Amino acid sequence: MVTIHLTGNITEDGHLEVEIPDGLPPGKVQVTLEVTSEEDFAGEECPWTDEEIQEMMRVTPKTGAEIVALLEQEGGWENLGITDGAEWVQEQRRKNRRKFPEW
């Protein structure tokens, strides 16, 4: 596998623009995005430091009893207005299909 680093641009309508060097054969490639801007997707400065992001990404598993206690403390799904879990999942899928039709 050959690795080539290119610089591209993501357009307002969500397309990736990149100049491919001459001589590359057609075929499948893997694309990895590294956002080099200090701004988030809304055009605002990122509100978190790298250390804060690492802390947020740290996984601290909870026991079943701890999860049940948290749900009881928060009031469960009812406080979120969810009466039917399956219907809620379907609604989330519909919303995401409208937002991201290419998925």
Secondary structure as UniProt FT lines:
FT   STRAND          8..10
FT   TURN            12..13
FT   STRAND          16..18
FT   TURN            22..23
FT   TURN            41..42
FT   HELIX           50..57
FT   HELIX           64..74
FT   HELIX           77..80
FT   HELIX           85..99
FT   TURN            101..102
//
